[in-house]
Structure formats: C-alpha cells, structure tokens
Amino acid sequence: MRVLVSACLLGRNCKYSGGNNRNEKVLAFLQGKEVVPVCPEVEAGLPVPRPPVEIRKGRVVRKDGRDMDEIYRLGAARVLSRMGKVDLAILKSGSPTCGVHDIYDGTFSGKKIKGRGVLAEALVRAGVPVVDEKELLSGRDAEGLTAFRDKP
C-alpha cells in the first residue's frame, strides 16, 4: 500500500513556523506501508520558516494581504505530478494546503471553518481517498479508512 503523507506528520521540520507535527500514531499506522512524504509549500520552493497563510474567499493569502494563491497551487500541482499512484493520503488538519475538512477562516484569528486546503482539494478531484490525522487517530471510518488499516 502506498500512502501519501504530510511530511510534517512524519517529523520533518517543514511547517510554516519551522517546526513539525510529528505524530507517533500516524507513524505506527504507516509501518509496513510505502510512504510518500510531501510538503506542497516546500515543493513550491517556499522557505522554512515562512509567513503563515490562510484561505480567504477561495484564495491563499498572507496576513498582510499578499496573494500567495498561485505559488501554493503550484506546490499542490507538483505533488500531484510526482506522486504516482497512491492508495490513501493522510494530511495535516487545518492546513491551508492539507486541511481535509477544516481550514482557518482567512481572518488570522484562529477560527476554523469547513473547507479543504489546496492539496486536499486537488487529491479529492484526482480520486485519492484523503483523511486527516484526527480521523486516523479517532478510529472513525473516514472515507473507508477501515479498509486501509490492515493493508500492507
């Protein structure tokens, strides 16, 4: 089984702040599976650390209002072009690129709304089953996740 995973969940310091979101339960789930680590922001050539962004009115923007949509979508496109066939994607919740069910609302106030990040949306359109780490950890049957639990 080939699983595309947000690189920050694997412990890679690629988060906007320079840190990571290493998650031991995600790592345990991935044992025995082929892992495809991705960070769309890094794929787009953005530095680590970098200014935070959110999605406002369908566009990726920095807090200062600078439109970053094109570069973030470029990163998502690069991930899709190099990923090959994957059976599942596990993405970081809340992220403007990887958020599966919720993203920050574009006001930089910490409020979340329903929505998908640009990579998550692109993966769904490409027919890839996507879950976030919260679903994986909750044990809920997220988009058929149960079928992937014991697959090698």
C-alpha positions as CSV (number, residue, x, y, z in Angstrom):
1,M,0.0,0.0,0.0
2,R,1.3,3.4,-1.0
3,V,0.4,6.3,1.3
4,L,1.0,10.0,0.7
5,V,1.6,11.8,4.0
6,S,2.1,15.4,5.1
7,A,5.8,15.4,5.8
8,C,5.3,17.5,9.0
9,L,3.4,14.5,10.5
10,L,6.5,12.4,9.9
11,G,8.6,14.8,11.9
12,R,10.1,16.8,9.1
13,N,10.6,20.5,10.0
14,C,8.7,21.9,7.1
15,K,5.9,23.7,9.0
16,Y,5.5,27.4,8.3
17,S,6.9,28.1,11.8
18,G,10.0,25.9,11.1
19,G,8.7,23.0,13.3
20,N,6.8,19.8,12.7
21,N,3.7,17.9,13.8
22,R,5.3,14.5,14.3
23,N,2.6,12.1,15.2
24,E,3.6,8.7,16.6
25,K,0.2,7.1,15.9
26,V,0.4,8.1,12.3
27,L,3.9,6.7,12.2
28,A,2.6,3.4,13.7
29,F,-0.2,3.2,11.1
30,L,2.4,3.6,8.3
31,Q,4.5,0.6,9.5
32,G,4.9,-1.8,6.6
33,K,3.4,0.7,4.1
34,E,5.2,2.6,1.3
35,V,5.3,6.2,2.4
36,V,5.3,9.2,0.0
37,P,6.2,12.3,2.2
38,V,5.1,15.6,0.8
39,C,5.1,19.3,1.7
40,P,3.4,21.3,-1.0
41,E,4.9,24.6,0.3
42,V,8.4,23.2,0.0
43,E,7.6,21.7,-3.4
44,A,6.7,25.2,-4.5
45,G,10.1,26.5,-3.3
46,L,8.9,28.4,-0.3
47,P,11.4,28.7,2.6
48,V,11.1,27.2,6.1
49,P,10.1,29.1,8.1
50,R,7.7,31.3,6.1
51,P,4.9,33.7,6.9
52,P,1.6,32.0,7.7
53,V,-1.2,31.9,5.2
54,E,-4.9,31.2,5.2
55,I,-7.6,30.8,2.6
56,R,-9.7,33.9,2.2
57,K,-12.5,34.0,-0.4
58,G,-11.0,30.9,-2.1
59,R,-7.5,32.4,-2.4
60,V,-4.4,31.7,-0.3
61,V,-3.2,34.9,1.3
62,R,-0.7,36.1,3.9
63,K,-1.8,38.1,6.9
64,D,-0.5,41.3,5.2
65,G,-2.9,40.6,2.3
66,R,-0.3,39.5,-0.2
67,D,-1.9,36.9,-2.6
68,M,0.1,33.7,-2.5
69,D,-2.5,31.6,-4.3
70,E,-0.6,30.8,-7.4
71,I,2.5,29.6,-5.6
72,Y,0.6,27.4,-3.2
73,R,-1.4,25.9,-6.1
74,L,1.9,25.3,-7.9
75,G,3.1,23.3,-4.9
76,A,-0.1,21.2,-5.0
77,A,0.3,20.6,-8.7
78,R,3.9,19.5,-8.3
79,V,2.9,17.0,-5.6
80,L,0.3,15.5,-7.9
81,S,2.7,15.3,-10.8
82,R,5.3,13.3,-8.9
83,M,3.3,11.2,-6.5
84,G,2.4,8.3,-8.9
85,K,-0.4,6.0,-7.8
86,V,-1.3,6.3,-4.1
87,D,-3.9,4.4,-2.2
88,L,-4.5,6.9,0.5
89,A,-3.4,10.3,1.7
90,I,-3.0,11.3,5.3
91,L,-2.9,15.1,5.6
92,K,-2.5,17.7,8.4
93,S,-5.8,19.0,9.6
94,G,-6.4,22.8,9.4
95,S,-3.7,23.5,7.0
96,P,-4.3,25.8,4.0
97,T,-2.8,23.2,1.8
98,C,-3.5,19.9,3.6
99,G,-6.7,20.6,5.5
100,V,-9.2,17.8,4.7
101,H,-12.4,19.0,6.5
102,D,-11.5,22.3,8.1
103,I,-9.2,25.3,7.4
104,Y,-8.6,28.6,9.1
105,D,-11.2,31.2,8.0
106,G,-8.8,33.8,6.5
107,T,-9.0,36.3,9.3
108,F,-5.9,35.0,11.1
109,S,-8.0,34.9,14.3
110,G,-7.6,31.2,14.9
111,K,-11.2,30.5,13.9
112,K,-11.7,27.4,11.7
113,I,-14.4,26.8,9.1
114,K,-15.4,23.8,6.9
115,G,-13.3,23.6,3.8
116,R,-10.3,22.0,2.2
117,G,-6.8,23.1,1.6
118,V,-5.5,23.3,-2.0
119,L,-3.6,20.0,-2.0
120,A,-6.5,18.1,-0.3
121,E,-8.9,19.5,-2.8
122,A,-6.6,18.5,-5.7
123,L,-6.3,15.0,-4.3
124,V,-10.0,14.6,-3.9
125,R,-10.5,15.7,-7.5
126,A,-7.9,13.1,-8.6
127,G,-9.9,10.4,-6.8
128,V,-7.4,9.8,-4.0
129,P,-9.1,8.9,-0.6
130,V,-8.0,11.6,1.9
131,V,-8.1,11.6,5.7
132,D,-6.5,13.9,8.3
133,E,-4.6,12.7,11.3
134,K,-7.6,13.3,13.6
135,E,-9.7,10.8,11.7
136,L,-6.8,8.3,11.7
137,L,-6.4,8.6,15.5
138,S,-10.1,8.6,16.3
139,G,-10.7,5.2,14.7
140,R,-13.7,6.6,12.7
141,D,-14.4,5.0,9.4
142,A,-13.3,8.1,7.4
143,E,-13.9,7.7,3.7
144,G,-13.4,3.9,4.0
145,L,-10.3,4.2,6.2
146,T,-11.1,0.9,7.9
147,A,-10.4,-0.9,4.6
148,F,-6.8,0.5,4.7
149,R,-6.0,-0.3,8.4
150,D,-4.6,-3.8,7.8
151,K,-3.5,-3.5,4.2
152,P,0.3,-4.0,3.7
